[in-house]
Each structure stands twice: as structure tokens, then as C-alpha cells.
Amino acid sequence: MKRYLVVLIIISFFFMGAKNDRVEGPVFRVADGKVISFEQMIGEIKGVTIVFVGELHDNAEHHRLQLDVIKALHATGAPLAVGLEMFRAESQKDLDRWVSGASTLDQFLPVYYDNWRVVWPLYRDIFLSARESKIPLAGLNVPQEVTRKVASKGFAALGPKDLKDLPPDIFCNVDPRYMEFIKRAYSGHDIDEQTFVHFCEAQMVWDKSMAWHLVRYLRKNPSQHMIVLAGAGHAWKRGIPGQVEQLSPTLTYKVILPHIPGDIDKKHISINDADYVILN
């Protein structure tokens, strides 16, 4: 335990020096292939209901980009909430207590690590900024044991207790491009066809459940706009956004992804994947 605390303190110190760095760089607008400014992108997205901002979980620059988007949209005066892949929907009361100031950092950190395993310093400034600005945080995810069970035995293995907070009838029904993504994600695994289907169903549990919780939150809070922070594999249009579109076609959204050479870049992105790519 002492060794863990020392490592955490060192990592925290490192990020304290970088927390004010801004990554507002040029933006590739996918629709017309033009490079625009960060400010121009904000002007174009400020009226939409949902803005998805993808990330690689361990990339500090991606999280600073997410914070830049949150601050810029908050500055427009739009009523915002931030939806989180990092927190389960069942932890909503803990998020509410954090934003309201009812829980201290010492009280919140165990809750954070119960929900998410990526080190706190990478997300710290996002959570502190939301608390300071009183921006509501919404948990969107499902318990890990549910997705683990689906990945191991399939969606049909879930019992009534597992299903009570999930959308119904989850299958591995994805388009060819998404199927390619899932196959790449699990290319290192020695799996048979049935096991692969279970992995695919687990991915659908993530995407459909987060979309389901997102839509439910916005129906309860119809005046709010939401910025969704999620891994790039969930944030692209074939992930959570596509499921939102099926659940509530009238909700408007835009997708912002970080530049990942060879994967998310000018050569490999289409309007069916994202609306903007941050080039930094």
C-alpha cells in the first residue's frame, strides 16, 4: 500500500506541472476535408445536444483536449452535463455528491477507483473542473462483472438481476466496418467463432447500455446538452452514437476524435466515423 501511494504522489506531481497546457490545435473537419480552428469547431457544435469526445484512456493529451472542449462549450452558456464511460450508472449519487461539494477528495477517490482503474491524475482536472463549475456528471457504464460474463458466456447467460439495468435483446449485429474493428481488437486472442460472438456481444453491451443511460438522462433533463467522454472505440459513430440514433433519432450529435496515426487520421477517417479529428 505504501509503495502504491508513493507512485500515485509522483504521478500527481508530474501532471500538476502540465495541467494548464492547452491542446487546442488545428481540427480536421471530416465533412469537407478542411482544416479549421478549434474555436470554429466549437462554434459549429455548440447547438447540438450531444458531443462525443473520444480518448485513449492512458493519454494525458487526450484528456486535456476533453477538458478544453468542456470549458469552451461551458463558456458559451449552454447548460451542460458530462457523461462518463468511467462511471457506472449505479454510482450516480456518488457523482452528484462530488459535484455538489458534499464529498471530499479523500471520500471520492475510493469511489473513483471502484469504478475505473486508470490512474486518477489523468482525469483529475476534468473532475475538479466539473466540481468547480457545478457541471453535472452522469455515469453511463454497467458493472464490469456483467460485461465479463457476456464476454465469457454470451448475453443469454445474464440473469434477471443483471438485466434490470440493461436494454433488452443485445446481439452481435454490427456493420462490416465495426466488425473489422472488433476483430482487430481481439486479434491477439486465440478464440473460436462462438467465443468471438460473445466478445462482440460484450462490446454491444457497452455501447447500447451507455447509449440507453445517456438517453434516459437527457429525457429527465431535457434542457441540458451533454459531452460524452469515452474510449475512441465507443465514441466513434458506429459505437455509442449509432445506438443513441436508434433509441432517439431526434437527438442531434457530433463526434470528435483524437488524432491517432494510422488509425484515426485524414487517410483513414470518413464521415461515417466522426465529424472532427483534432490534429495535435
N, C-alpha and C positions, 0 to 999 in steps of 0.2 A: 504493500500500500504506500509506504514512504517513497519508494522508487517511482511509483506512478505519479505521485504528487509533484515530485521534483521535475519529471518530464513535462507535466502539464504546465508548471510555472515557467519553464524555459520556453515552451512553445508560445505561451501567452505573451511573454516578454518580446519575443520575436515579432509577433503580429501587432503589438502595440505600436511599434515603430512604423508599421506600414498601413495602419488603419485609415489614414487620411488620404492615401494615394487614390487618385481617381483614374478610372479606366474608360472614361468617355472617349471613345475613339471613333474613327470613321465606321460607317454602317453600310453594309451591302443590302440594298433593297431588292429582294428576290423578284418581285413582280416585273420590274423593268430592267434589272441588271445594273442599276445606277448606284454609285457610292454617294451617300448623303451624310449629313452631320447627325450626331446624337440628338441634338436639340430638334432637328427637323423630324426625326423619328418620333420623339416624344409628342410633338405637335400632331402627328398623324394618328397616334394611338390613344390619345387622351380621352377620346369619346367612346371607346369600345368598353364592353362590360368586363371582359376577362383578358388579361395579358399573361401569357405563359413565358417564363424566362428559364431556359434550361441551364444545366450545370454539369460539370464533372464534380462529384462530391468532394474530392480532395484538392480542388484547385482554388486557391485563395483569390486569384484574379477574377474568376467567375462569380464569386460571392461579392466582391467589391462592385462588379458590374450590376448584380442584382440589387444591391443597396443603392447604386446610382439611379436605377430605374425607379425604385420605390420613392426615393427622395424627390426626383424630378416630377413624378406624377402626383405626389402629395402636394408639391408646391403649386400645382395647377388649381388646387382647391377641391378636387374631386374627392368624394367620400370613399376611402379605401379600406380594404381588408387584404391581408396577405394569407394565401392558402399554402399549406406546408405538406410536402411529401414526408417530411422528417418527423411528423407527429401523427399519432393515431387519432381518429375522430373521438374515441372514448376518453382522450386526455384533454378535451376542450375546456373543462373547468380549470385545469391547471394553467392553460394558456391565458384564460380570462383573468385569473389571479395575478399572473405575471404582468400583463399589460396594465392592469389597474393599479399595480404597485402593492397589492396585498401580500405578495410573497417576495422574500429576499432572494438574492443570488444564491446564497447557500441552500435555501429551500428549493430553488428551481433547478439547480444543476443535477441533482439525483433524478428528477423528473425527465430532464433532457436526455440523460444517458440511459434511462429506462426506455425511451422512445427511439434513440438514434445513437449509433456507435462512432460516428465521425467526430473528431475532437472539437470541443466547444469553441476554441479560439477561431476556427474557420467561419463559424456562424455568429459569433458573439456580437459583432457590430450590427448585424441585422436585427437580432433580438433586442439589443439595447436601444436602437433607434426606434423600433416599433413601440417600445415601452415609453420612451421619452415623448414621442409624438402621439401617443394613445391611438395607434393604428391597430385595430383588432387582428388577431392571429387565429387562423382556423386550421385545425388538424384534419387531414384528409385521408390518412392511411388506415390500414387494417392491421390487426395483430400479426406479428411475424409467424406465430405458430400456425395461423390459417394458411398463409402462402406456402410455408414449408410443407404442410400437409397436402396441399394441392400439388405442389411440385413433386412430391413423393408418390401420391396415390391417386391424384386427379380430383376434379371438382366434385364428382359423385361421392367421394369419401367424406365430405363435410356433413356434420350432423346439424340438428336444429339450432343448437347453441351457436355454432359457427356461422350459420346462415342468417341469423336475426338482424345483423347489421350489414348485409351484403345485398347487392342487386341480384335478381333471380337469373337462372339459366345462363351461366357463363360457359362458353365453348371456345375452342381454338379456331375462331372464324375471322381470319385476318387477310388483307390483300397480299399479293405476291411480294411487294417491297417490304412490308412488315415481316413477312415470313423469312425473307432473307436476313433481316436484322436479327430475328430470334435465332436463326441458325448460326449466324456469326457469333452471337453472344454465348452460345453453348457449343461452339466448335471444338473446344478443348475437352469436352466431356465424352466419355465412352458410353453412349446411350443407345438403346434400341428405339424403334419407332414409337412404341407406346409411352416410354419414358419421355421422349421428346414432346409428345402431345401434352403430357402432364406439365412439363416446363412451360409450354405455350399457354396452357390454361392458367398457370400461376401468374404469367405476365398479364393476362386478361383480367385476373382478379385485381391486380394492382390498378391497371388503367381504368376499368369500369367502376371499381369501388371509389377511387378518388374522384372520378367524374360525378358519380352519384352523390357523394358527400358534398362536393362543390355546388352542384345544382340545388341540393336541399338547403345549403347555407344561403345561397342567393335568393331562393324563394322566401326564406324567412326574413331576409334583409334586402328587399328589392331596390333600395336606393343606392346600395353600395356597388362599387367596382372592385374587382379582385385581381391581384397579382399573384400568380401561382408559381412557386419555386419547386422545381422537380428536376430529377436527372434528365439529361438530354433525350434518353430513350423513352421517357414518359412524356416529355414536354413537346416533342415534335407532333405534327398534325395528325399522324396516324396513331398516336398514343391517346393521352387523356383528352385532347381537344376533339378528336374524332368521336369519342364516346359521349362527350358533352353535346356535340351536334346531334347525335341520335336521341339523346334524352330531352333536349330542349333546343330545337332548331332556331328559335328566335334570338337566342343569346349570341351576341357578337364577340369575336375574339381575335387576337393576333398572337403570333408565336415569334419569340426572339430566342435565337440560339447562339452560343459562343462559337467562335472560330476554332475548329479542330482540324488541322491539316490532314488531308487525305480522307476525311470523313464528312465534316461539315465545313465546306468551303465553296467558293464560286463554281468550281467544276462539278461538285457532287451534290448540289442542293437544287431543289425545284420548289415551285410554289405549292406543291402538294406536301412539302416537308415543313416549310417555315416561311415567315414573311420577311424577317430581317436576320442578318448574321453580323454580329459585332466583330470587326476585323482585328482588333487588338489581340 
